[in-house]
Each structure stands twice: as C-alpha cells, then as structure tokens.
Amino acid sequence: MPLDVIVVMDPIGSIKIAKDTTFAMLLEAQRRGHRLHYVLPGGLSLRDGKAIAQAAPLTVKDDKAGWFTLGEAADLPFGPGQVVLMRKDPPFDDQFLYDTHILSVAQTAGALVVNDPQGLRDYNEKLAALLFPQCCPPTLVSRDPAALKAFVAEHGEAVLKPLDGMGGRSIFRARAGDSNLNVILETLVGDGNLTLAQRFIPGITDGDKRVLLVDGVPVDYVLARIPQGDEFRGNLAAGGRGEGRPISARDRWIAEQVAPEMKRRGMLFVGLDVIGDYLTEVNVTSPTCVRELDAQFGLNIAGMLFDAIESRIANG
C-alpha cells in the first residue's frame, strides 16, 4: 500500500546528494511507490489541537544537475497512512524542540514518526551514550571548571566538548598542565554550560567509527572517519576521510548493548559513534553515512529502514 512519506529536513536545495542520508531515504521511498511530501522550512504548525504541515509534493532523482522537483505547497493534516522522516540536523535548539512536540501530536493522530519524537527529546547525543556505561570510556559531565581540570589531570589527556555540538565543532584535546586549559574551560563552561570531558582514546587514529542501527539491527559494515594530518577529529565535516570496513566483534557487542532500548523507544534509525573499543555518542536526530556505505559495499540501508517502517505500519 502506498504511503505518504513526509520529510522534515534542512533546505533540500542545499544538500550534497552523494553524501546525504535523507536523500537516500527519499530515493528508496519513491522507488517503492510511496508519495513524497517536503515540509517547507518552518512549516509545522498546530491548529485547534491538530498537527499540520505546510508541504509540497516532491519527486527526486539521483542527478546532481537537478535532484528534486517540488509541486505547489498546501496544508497537509497528519494522520494514519503517513510516515514522517524527522531529519533536521542538530543543533537541538528551542525550535527543534517545539517541532518534536508538534510531531508528538501528529503521532497521536496516527502518523508514524521516525525517530520517535519523545525519544528525540530524551536522548541528547552525548549524554545518551552514558546510559550504557559498560560501553564508555571514563567520562565527566560538569559545570565545574575545577572538577573538569582535575579530570584532565587524573587521566593525563582528555577530550572536552559541549553537549550541543555537531560535526566536530568546539571539540578540544587537552593534556594535564596544558597552558591553554583554563581558556578552553572558560570557552566551554562560560556562564554555566554543562561540558563533557572524556579520557582521550588513542584509537582515534584508526577512525571514529559510525555503526548504524536499523530498528535495533546493526548494519554489517561501519564507516571509519579517519583524522587527516595533525587533526585529531575524525568527523567528515572536520576533514576526516571515510573508509568502510566490516563491523568488528567489539562494535557488534556495543550495538547489542544499545539496540534493545533504541528499538523499545521507537528509534528506528540510530548512529553509534565508536572510537577504539568505546561508545562515545548515540546519534538519533539525523544520523548519516548511508550513501558512503551503500556506495562502498553495494548495500541498500534505506531499503532496510523502509522494510522496518512498512512492517510497523502493517502491524499497527
């Protein structure tokens, strides 16, 4: 049965289709005969308690010279037979939060929202990893510069980062006795911002691995994002090189620790970040790396996702 697939994303005209995971999802949905709808930026609203999207019919094609066509926008009430792909990139700001509340109303009306809006609100991508302490390196989350400084001294070397960053932005590597450590902490903590300190993992030289979970099932290949030159950040946005490889036994073990809770909470598409033997992030807002893995290994990860979506719709 054809479904209405409604996508909430950043402006579609600005994406790089060779690397855009949302675009892979749209191509797969269209291939299966589902109807696509593109929500205009800022296009979610509530009217008399009903969730509505200002949306335009969308067609896509895998052609960098022109990858989408939009029809005329109109109000589209949410209800049964709809799948909402919530794919806005972080940061998780107030407006993102309000959109998840609207999507909770859409969910109550019968739409399937991927990922579950309550889960999007509950799972900060840095803090969510700490729900699985057996998988994580030594970590401190604090507003206290003295405590954070002591953590760095205890472990000799640590990575410090804000809780709302993405793409490797505002991440610092600090050593005990570093003359810049006070300035780093002033920058991150500021007037009382929670800051995460994590023991530095030398395994970053082998890549910051992205492990994808599709409805609780790990994909058999991971994308290792390898730092280049003197850079310690592996993020592709920070210049890292993406290299696909088969999932290791340790990576699969980590995935198996996290997967049951993600599946229980309706988080159908999740990206785990693993450095060395340790889980560092649980990405639920807009995980990426599908296009790269599909291209390197002949996969169809979006097909796995839509198998799960269609199964959930069919089984109520």
N, C-alpha and C positions, 0 to 999 in steps of 0.2 A: 504494500500500500504506500503510495507516495506520501511523504511527509512535507510539512512546511518547515524548512530549516532557516532560522532567523539568526543572523550573526551580528553580535555587538563587538566591534573591533576598532582599532585606530584607523585613520583615513585610508581606504583601500587604494587610492591613487598614489600613495607614498611608499607602498611596500616593495620589497625586493623578492620577486616571486620564487627565485631559485633557492631562497633560504626561509621562506615564510611558511610556518606550520599551519596557520589558519587557512592559507591558500590551498594547501594540500587537502585539508578537510573539505573545503568548498568544492574542489575538483571531484573528490570522491562522492560527495553527496549528490552533485549534479550527474555524475556517471550512473548513479543508482536510480535516477529519475525523480529525485526529490526536488521540490521547488525552493529556490533560494531567495532570501529577503535580506537586504542590507539596511541595518538601522543607521540612520544619519547620526553624525556626532551630536551627542546631547539629546538624542531622540526618544529616550524613555520617559514616560510620564504616568501619573495616576490621575484618573478622572472618576469621581464618585466611587472610589474604592476599587476601580478596575484598572489593571495594568495595560498600558497601550504603548506601542512602538510606532514612531514615525519612520516608515520603512519603504524601501523601493525594491521592486523586483530586480533580481541580479542574475546575470549569466557570466560565466568565467571561461577562459581558455588559457592554456599553458603557452603563452606567447608574450615575450617581454616587450614586443612592439605595441601591444594593446591587450591587456589581460582581463578586462571586465567591461560590461555594459550594464548601465542602470536604467530602469524604467522610471515611471512617474511615481513620486513618493505619495503615500497616503497613510492614514491612521490604520493600524493593524492591532485589534484586540488580541490578547493572549488567551489560549485555551487548549483543549485536547488536540492531539494530532500534530503538535508543534514540538520542535527541538530548538532550544536556544543555545547557541555557542557563545558563551561569555569569554571573549578573547581579548579584552583590553589589556595592554601591557601595564605593569606597575609603573609608577608608584601607586600604592594603595592609599589614595587620598580621600578627603571627605566626599567628593563627587563619586568616586568609585564605590564607596560605602553606600551612598544613597541609592546608586543603581542596583546594588545587590538587594536592597530592601524592596525595590520595585520588582525585581525578578523573583523574590520570595512570594509576592502576590501573584505573579504570573504562574509560579509553580503551583500555588493553591488552586488556581483556575484550571489546571490540567496540563500545562506545558512541562516538558522535561528540560531542565536547565543543567547544562554541562559547563562547568562543575557546579555542584550544589551550592546555592548562594549562602546558606548558613555556614557551610564549610569554608567558603571563601572568606567570610568574616572571621571565622575562628582560627584559621591557620596562617599566621604570619610565617613567611617562608624561612626565616632564620630560626624563629622560636619553635616551629613545628618539629624540626629535627630533634629538639631536646626532649620531646615526648618519647623518644626511643634512645635513652641514654646508653644502652648497651652497644649502640652503633657509633657513638660520637666520641671525638677527642675531648680532653679536658676543656671546659668552657665556663666562662663567667659572663653574665649579663648584669650590668650595674650602671647606676648614675654616679657612682663614687669614683672620682679620678684616682684617689689613693688606693682603693681596692684594685682597680684596673692596673695601676702601676705595679702593685705588689704581685699581681698575677703574672705580668710580664717578667718580673724578677724571678718568680718561682720557677717558670718554665724556660727562661733564658731567651726565648724568641716566641713571638705571638703575632697573630693577625687581628687587627682591630677594625670593626666596621659598624656602620649604622644599621638599624633594623629595617629601614625602608629603602635601601639602595637596590640597584639592579645593574646588570651589565658590567660589574666590576668597579663601579664608581665609588669614590670615597672609601676605598679599602686601603689600609696601611699595614705594612710589615714593620715591626719594631723589635729591637733587641734590648735586653737589660742594660741600663746605663746609657741608652741612646740619648744624645743631647737634644733631639727633637721630640722626645716622647711627651713632654709636658705640652708642647704646642699641638701635637696630634690629639691628645686628650681634650685640650681646650676646644679644638675644632669639632670633635665628635660629640662630646658631652654638652658643650655650650651652657645653656641655662638649665640643663637637667634632662638631656636626651638620653634614654637608655642606649647603651653601647655594648656590643658583643665583643668579647676577647676570646680567642681560641688558640690553643697551642699550635705553633707553626708545624705543618705537616710537610716534611721534605719530599714526600711522594708527589707533590705538585709538579715536579719536573717531568713526571711521566703523564701528566694531564689531569685536569679537573673533569671527571667522567660524568656524563649525563646518562642516567638509567631511566628509561621510560616505563611507566606502569599503565596498562590499558585495562580498566575495570579489574584491577588487582593482579593482572598477569604481567610479569616483566617481559619486555621485548628482548630477544636473544642477542642483540648487538647493542653496544653503547658507543657514544661519541666522546672520545677523549679530546678535550680542548687544551692544547699544549702551549704553555707560555713561549714567547719568542724573544730572543736576545737576552737582555738583562731584566726583562719583565717577569714578575712572579705571578701575575694574574693570568689565568688561562682563558677567561671569558672571550668569546669570539668578538664581542663589542670592544674589547680592550686589545684586539690584535692577535688573539690566540689562533692557532691552526687546528682545525677539526680533523681528527683521524678516527675512523671507525674501527672497532675491534669486537670480537666475541665477548659476551658477558663472562666475567670470571666467577669462580665459585663463591668468593667473598662478596662480590657485588650482588650475586643472586641471593645470598643469605641475608644481606641488608634489605633487599627488596622484599623478601619473605617476612621480615620483621615488620615492615611498614604497611605492606599491601592489605592485610585484613581490615585494619582500621580505615584505610582510604576507601576500600570497597563498601564497608559498612556505612560510611558517611556520604556515599554517592559521589565520590571524587573519581570520575571515570578516566580522567587523563591527568597524570601526575608525572613530574620530572624530579628525580632524585639527583642531587649532586654528591659525588663521592670522590674524595681525594685520598689516594693511598688505600688504606683499609677502613676509612672513616666516612660516615654520613655527615655532610655539612649543611645541606639545605633540603627542604621539601617544597618544591615549586608547584603551586596549584592554580595560580591566576592565569598564566599564559605560557605553559611550557613549550619549548622549541626543540629543534634538532631533527624533526621528522624528515624534512626534504634531504638533508645531508645523508642520513642513514638509508633512506629509500634509494638514493642515487648510488651509494657505495655498495649496497648489498642486494639490490633488486627487491626490496621489501615494499609492502603497502600498509604502513602503520595506520594511516587514516582508515583503511578498509577494516582493520581490526577494531578501531574505535566505532565505526558505524555498524559493524556486526553486534557490538555490545549495546549500542543505542537502540537498534532495531529490536534486539531481544528484550530489552527493558520495556519498550513501547508495547510489544506483542504480549508480554506477560503482565502488563498493567503495573 
